[in-house]
């Protein structure tokens, strides 16, 4: 929930805002207002004698823009792989479009107008046409075109001060897409503050894994400042201060050092097992999306990867990578994780996640996403499965299907796995014939059918983000109803318990890979409910491990039993806070 | 002037990569090259123009070539479409 603590203040006065803590850390720095709106461009007449100089000015701005983009492209390629860097390639191609640039130059010559205006008007035509499309891919391309246009205009104005390439800044924006985060990670970004978005949005997940502090759901932070203002953000509690006083900065920094002191206590935990005092082992693994993150997860002491989001490879592109490109990625990840295991979740596109050539849906979260989409596009799914199977020769890959709602979906998906195996076999290509297949439990129907599902698969993993949103009927990214996104609602606790019990009845292990798995407040409860595996954002591994190692399995069971006796999320929350304060006062809680 | 109708066969349509190939090949020729789709005409040597077409698999385009090497240009471009841009 967010609220404006103080009323709009005159310039120069401190303003405190409260949003949702999306990625931990403290950042104090200069704000860069990242606006996706088209800049105000004035239409000006120029003298006939200045036309040549104006065209020269345009050429220099285009050259500079290209240089900037080349740098960004090189960085993205190195950090995120060639596939993810393609978005910038497209932008460079637009800058090199001779027909377009010739048209702009001709208009400057003929109409005797300033270059900013002609660029805005000429490129804007294409952008508008693309925006009229109902195709998600076209709309994304329209953003590319807009980005190119704004970049040229900024370079024409010689504005470099707050350009994306220079200086350390805190990005302030209405919303941020995963592609924005990827793009900004090129720079020394200190933090993010956004008007909209929730803790589970893709962008928030990404900034957590990149260890960049973020506060989202601030409603109107963009209206309270301009680029260049100072801003302080507290990604632990969700507080933000615009033009902060010395006192506020001091307070924020104290919070930060308290948390960092705790983080230091966690050093050394990486090599210890994640087990209770009486040696009940919990498989403590990581959720990641990029190959880069494997190393960090290892250093943090991760027992393998409990969730690899394969759709990371789709960021910023309009088509699925081909089988070969997928195979290369999966093989590298499997090698990096070996001898531990990695669970690849098959493409989970649709909903809030980017998706090639998508259609417009009234209710995307209730629409064509996850396994539904894959089963309807079997060619794409088969090449995806073949890529995964081919990468499985070291026998440390597991496959997991997202958004499953029915048993039939699982059977059809298993059938396609069989088909992919047969195909590889006939071509003499090696793979792990006994590859383990699991299902994400995130749709209420699947949670209720967990026992029947468990009878047909090798493991279950509870995806709490979607499960909570579907059970509570609340959009997790809508800050108006976000308080109803209650992971400790008794309905959720009972459902989680019943899924774990159902899995155990059929002798399959049950894990959790949603955000709840990484919440220190939930750890004792989940251990007590009998969870076998917790897959969390790598930065949270030591903290969660410390909690697991502090308790006996029997004590955890007692705590879980007590938690299950309450009738509201508030009571459960209060109880768990009191338990943690008593047992582990040094663990910072985000409440 | 040569005019020819083509149907897009590759799965992803005229997305960025095939669009780039198309523009690259077209730019090798002196002839003017226009693409007509649903009454909308764009310059086939302009990547931003081709991107705007939103031409997905199965859609039909009219290719128009005009210039001294229009014969060579049209056969090179047609070949690209027939090979599905090698996708």
Interface residues (C-beta under 8 A of the other chain):
Chain A: X86 X89 X90 X93 X94 X96 X97 X98 X99 X100 X123 X126 X129 X130 X133 X135 X137 X138 X141 X145 X317 X318 X319 X356 X357
Chain B: X11 X12 X13 X15 X16 X17 X20 X23 X27 X43 X45 X46 X47 X48 X49 X51 X52 X54 X56
